[in-house]
């Protein structure tokens, strides 16, 4: 009897190793990459950003969010998230025929889903450092236009593969104070190019992201992790130096942010070819951008 039980145990173990584990791994991969199907519900109303724009009124001028107030008045945010399940450039390409329309959709979708996750987890998330790095965010998924998407899939499989625009890295809200700041208005197709340029300039003009000290330029971590994307955007003839991209979006003057570094500052320190400076990378402030909690000094 003992031998028979041992034989059955071995058979079960082999079944788990050679069948269940690969199936579960494959399913988990499909989930993370956003390749699992999702139902497409009947829409409640025509697609638009008006309600979502009202939800963004809780964003402060410095990019922090009144998360508590947004949680109390979340109906319009939730309605917009529900609309994402019914409409997307993948399920209704005729509604997003232009590239700007599709890109604006995905940028707004990512921010709205992230905000909903923040509201759902608040205030417990205040004690978590780097909320976007936590499993609470990256393990969650939403139905979006017939697909079940995680935030990872939306950013890496859709935004960064379908749109070769490095400004996305500097405009996409990631739920941290050290990342791109959240704007109080949606991305709009008609103004998208200007909005991306403005977001990139704001990012460059912030000492937390770009800081010149002598002949050392301190840059945000994104310039290291996504360096190839920034270099690929440089025009022909420019050297393979990420400072060339930084220079293009640095302000000429610091009228909006006192004490920022300008193009002229970079020219004087690094030379016309920007090759006399070394680059160092700054740690990122991973605290939640909660307007109720002051940023760490």
C-alpha positions as CSV (number, residue, x, y, z in Angstrom):
1,X,0.0,0.0,0.0
2,X,2.8,2.3,0.9
3,X,4.5,1.7,-2.5
4,X,1.1,2.4,-4.3
5,X,0.7,5.7,-2.4
6,X,4.3,6.7,-3.3
7,X,3.6,5.9,-7.0
8,X,0.5,8.0,-7.0
9,X,2.3,10.8,-5.3
10,X,5.0,10.7,-7.9
11,X,2.4,10.7,-10.7
12,X,0.8,13.8,-9.2
13,X,4.1,15.5,-8.8
14,X,5.0,14.9,-12.4
15,X,1.5,16.2,-13.5
16,X,2.1,19.4,-11.6
17,X,5.6,19.9,-12.9
18,X,5.0,19.1,-16.6
19,X,1.4,20.3,-17.0
20,X,0.1,22.7,-14.4
21,X,3.2,24.8,-13.9
22,X,3.7,25.6,-17.6
23,X,-0.1,26.3,-18.0
24,X,-0.1,28.7,-15.0
25,X,3.1,30.4,-16.2
26,X,1.7,30.9,-19.7
27,X,-1.6,32.3,-18.3
28,X,0.4,34.6,-16.0
29,X,2.4,35.9,-18.9
30,X,-0.7,36.5,-20.9
31,X,-2.2,38.4,-17.9
32,X,0.8,40.6,-17.4
33,X,1.2,41.4,-21.1
34,X,-2.5,42.2,-21.4
35,X,-3.3,39.5,-23.9
36,X,-6.3,38.0,-22.2
37,X,-9.7,38.9,-23.6
38,X,-12.3,41.0,-21.8
39,X,-16.0,41.7,-22.5
40,X,-16.9,44.9,-24.3
41,X,-20.0,46.3,-22.5
42,X,-22.6,48.4,-24.1
43,X,-21.5,52.1,-23.6
44,X,-23.3,54.3,-21.2
45,X,-22.7,57.4,-23.4
46,X,-20.5,58.5,-26.4
47,X,-16.8,58.5,-25.6
48,X,-15.3,61.7,-24.4
49,X,-13.0,63.4,-21.8
50,X,-15.4,65.9,-20.3
51,X,-16.1,63.9,-17.1
52,X,-12.5,62.9,-16.8
53,X,-11.5,66.5,-17.0
54,X,-13.8,67.3,-14.1
55,X,-12.2,64.5,-12.1
56,X,-8.8,66.1,-12.7
57,X,-9.9,69.3,-10.9
58,X,-8.4,67.7,-7.8
59,X,-4.9,68.0,-9.2
60,X,-3.0,70.9,-7.7
61,X,-0.7,73.3,-9.6
62,X,2.4,71.6,-8.3
63,X,1.2,68.2,-9.6
64,X,0.1,66.8,-6.2
65,X,-3.4,65.3,-6.0
66,X,-6.1,65.9,-3.3
67,X,-6.6,62.1,-3.2
68,X,-9.0,62.3,-0.3
69,X,-11.3,64.7,-2.1
70,X,-11.0,62.7,-5.3
71,X,-12.1,59.6,-3.4
72,X,-15.2,61.3,-2.0
73,X,-16.1,62.6,-5.5
74,X,-15.0,59.7,-7.6
75,X,-18.1,59.1,-9.7
76,X,-16.8,60.8,-12.8
77,X,-13.4,59.1,-12.6
78,X,-15.1,55.7,-12.3
79,X,-17.5,56.5,-15.2
80,X,-14.5,57.4,-17.4
81,X,-12.8,54.1,-16.4
82,X,-16.0,52.2,-17.3
83,X,-16.0,53.9,-20.7
84,X,-12.5,52.5,-21.4
85,X,-14.0,49.0,-21.4
86,X,-16.4,50.0,-24.2
87,X,-14.0,52.1,-26.4
88,X,-10.4,51.9,-27.4
89,X,-8.3,52.4,-30.5
90,X,-8.1,48.6,-30.8
91,X,-11.8,48.0,-30.5
92,X,-13.1,51.1,-32.4
93,X,-10.2,52.2,-34.7
94,X,-12.7,54.4,-36.6
95,X,-13.0,56.7,-33.6
96,X,-9.3,57.1,-33.2
97,X,-8.2,57.3,-36.9
98,X,-5.4,59.8,-36.2
99,X,-2.2,58.9,-34.3
100,X,-2.8,61.8,-32.0
101,X,-6.2,60.6,-31.1
102,X,-4.9,57.1,-30.2
103,X,-2.0,58.4,-28.2
104,X,-4.1,60.8,-26.2
105,X,-6.5,58.0,-25.4
106,X,-3.8,55.7,-24.1
107,X,-2.1,58.5,-22.1
108,X,-5.4,59.4,-20.5
109,X,-6.3,55.8,-19.9
110,X,-3.1,55.0,-18.1
111,X,-3.5,58.0,-15.8
112,X,-7.2,57.3,-15.1
113,X,-6.5,53.7,-14.2
114,X,-3.6,54.6,-12.0
115,X,-5.6,57.3,-10.2
116,X,-8.4,54.8,-9.6
117,X,-5.9,52.3,-8.1
118,X,-4.5,55.1,-5.9
119,X,-8.0,56.1,-4.7
120,X,-8.9,52.4,-4.0
121,X,-5.8,51.9,-2.0
122,X,-5.8,55.2,-0.1
123,X,-4.8,56.0,2.7
124,X,-2.9,52.7,3.2
125,X,-0.7,53.6,0.3
126,X,0.8,56.5,2.3
127,X,3.0,54.0,4.2
128,X,4.2,52.3,1.0
129,X,7.4,53.7,-0.6
130,X,7.2,53.7,-4.3
131,X,3.6,52.8,-4.8
132,X,3.9,52.2,-8.6
133,X,6.6,49.6,-7.8
134,X,4.2,47.7,-5.5
135,X,2.2,44.6,-6.5
136,X,-1.0,46.5,-5.7
137,X,-0.5,48.4,-9.0
138,X,1.2,46.1,-11.3
139,X,-0.9,43.0,-10.4
140,X,-4.2,44.7,-11.1
141,X,-5.9,44.7,-14.5
142,X,-8.9,46.4,-16.1
143,X,-11.1,45.7,-19.2
144,X,-10.0,48.1,-21.9
145,X,-11.6,47.8,-25.4
146,X,-11.9,44.0,-25.3
147,X,-8.5,43.3,-23.6
148,X,-7.7,42.9,-19.9
149,X,-4.8,45.3,-19.5
150,X,-2.4,45.8,-16.6
151,X,-0.6,49.2,-16.3
152,X,2.6,47.4,-17.3
153,X,1.0,46.2,-20.5
154,X,-0.6,49.6,-21.3
155,X,2.8,51.3,-20.9
156,X,5.2,48.8,-22.3
157,X,3.2,46.9,-24.9
158,X,1.1,49.7,-26.2
159,X,2.4,53.2,-25.5
160,X,6.1,52.4,-25.9
161,X,5.8,50.0,-28.9
162,X,3.1,51.7,-30.9
163,X,4.3,55.2,-30.4
164,X,8.1,55.9,-30.8
165,X,8.0,59.3,-28.9
166,X,10.5,59.6,-26.0
167,X,8.5,62.6,-24.7
168,X,6.0,59.9,-23.4
169,X,8.6,59.0,-20.7
170,X,8.6,62.6,-19.4
171,X,4.8,63.1,-19.6
172,X,3.3,59.8,-18.3
173,X,2.2,60.1,-14.7
174,X,3.5,57.1,-12.6
175,X,2.1,57.9,-9.2
176,X,5.3,59.3,-7.6
177,X,6.5,62.8,-6.8
178,X,9.8,62.1,-8.5
179,X,8.3,61.2,-11.8
180,X,6.5,63.3,-14.4
181,X,4.0,65.7,-12.7
182,X,0.3,65.2,-13.3
183,X,-1.5,67.9,-15.1
184,X,-5.0,69.1,-14.2
185,X,-6.3,68.6,-17.8
186,X,-6.6,65.6,-20.1
187,X,-4.4,65.1,-23.1
188,X,-6.3,66.3,-26.1
189,X,-5.6,65.2,-29.7
190,X,-5.8,68.7,-31.1
191,X,-3.2,70.0,-28.7
192,X,-1.2,66.8,-28.0
193,X,2.1,67.9,-29.6
194,X,2.1,71.1,-27.6
195,X,1.1,69.3,-24.4
196,X,3.9,66.8,-24.8
197,X,6.4,69.6,-25.4
198,X,5.2,71.5,-22.3
199,X,5.4,68.4,-20.1
200,X,8.9,67.7,-21.3
201,X,10.0,71.3,-20.7
202,X,8.5,71.2,-17.2
203,X,10.4,68.0,-16.5
204,X,13.7,69.4,-17.7
205,X,13.2,72.7,-15.8
206,X,12.8,70.8,-12.4
207,X,16.0,70.5,-10.3
208,X,14.8,67.1,-9.2
209,X,15.3,65.9,-12.8
210,X,18.1,68.0,-14.3
211,X,20.7,69.7,-12.2
212,X,24.0,71.1,-13.3
213,X,26.9,71.3,-10.8
214,X,30.2,72.4,-12.3
215,X,30.9,70.0,-15.2
216,X,28.6,67.3,-13.9
217,X,25.0,67.0,-15.1
218,X,22.7,65.2,-12.7
219,X,19.8,63.6,-14.5
220,X,16.7,61.7,-13.5
221,X,16.9,57.9,-13.7
222,X,14.7,57.8,-16.8
223,X,17.5,59.1,-18.9
224,X,19.5,56.0,-18.0
225,X,16.8,53.4,-18.2
226,X,15.4,54.8,-21.5
227,X,18.6,56.2,-23.0
228,X,18.2,54.4,-26.3
229,X,14.8,56.0,-26.9
230,X,16.2,59.5,-26.3
231,X,19.2,59.0,-28.5
232,X,17.0,57.6,-31.3
233,X,15.1,60.8,-31.4
234,X,18.1,63.0,-32.0
235,X,18.5,64.4,-35.6
236,X,21.1,63.0,-37.9
237,X,24.6,64.4,-37.3
238,X,24.1,64.8,-33.5
239,X,26.5,62.7,-31.3
240,X,25.1,59.8,-29.3
241,X,24.9,62.0,-26.2
242,X,21.6,62.1,-24.2
243,X,22.6,65.7,-23.1
244,X,21.7,66.8,-26.7
245,X,18.1,65.8,-26.0
246,X,18.2,67.5,-22.6
247,X,19.5,70.7,-24.2
248,X,16.7,70.8,-26.7
249,X,14.1,71.2,-24.0
250,X,15.9,73.1,-21.3
251,X,14.4,76.6,-20.8
252,X,16.1,79.7,-22.2
253,X,15.3,81.6,-18.9
254,X,13.9,80.6,-15.5
255,X,10.9,82.8,-15.4
256,X,8.6,80.0,-14.3
257,X,11.0,78.1,-11.9
258,X,13.6,80.2,-10.1
259,X,17.1,78.8,-10.2
260,X,16.6,76.2,-12.9
261,X,19.4,75.4,-15.4
262,X,19.2,76.9,-18.9
263,X,20.6,76.0,-22.3
264,X,23.2,78.7,-21.9
265,X,24.3,77.2,-18.6
266,X,24.7,73.8,-20.2
267,X,26.6,75.3,-23.2
268,X,29.1,77.2,-20.9
269,X,29.7,74.1,-18.7
270,X,29.8,71.4,-21.3
271,X,31.0,73.1,-24.5
272,X,29.3,73.5,-27.8
273,X,29.3,69.7,-28.4
274,X,28.2,69.0,-24.8
275,X,31.1,66.6,-24.5
276,X,33.0,68.2,-21.6
277,X,30.5,67.1,-18.9
278,X,30.0,63.9,-17.1
279,X,26.5,62.5,-16.3
280,X,25.4,61.3,-12.9
281,X,21.9,60.0,-12.1
282,X,19.7,61.2,-9.3
283,X,17.6,59.1,-6.9
284,X,13.9,59.3,-7.5
285,X,11.5,60.6,-4.9
286,X,9.0,57.6,-4.8
287,X,6.5,59.1,-2.3
288,X,2.9,59.3,-3.3
289,X,2.0,62.8,-4.7
290,X,-0.6,63.4,-2.0
291,X,-1.5,67.0,-1.5
292,X,-2.3,66.3,2.2
293,X,1.3,65.3,2.9
294,X,4.1,67.7,2.3
295,X,7.0,66.4,0.2
296,X,10.1,65.3,2.1
297,X,12.9,67.9,2.5
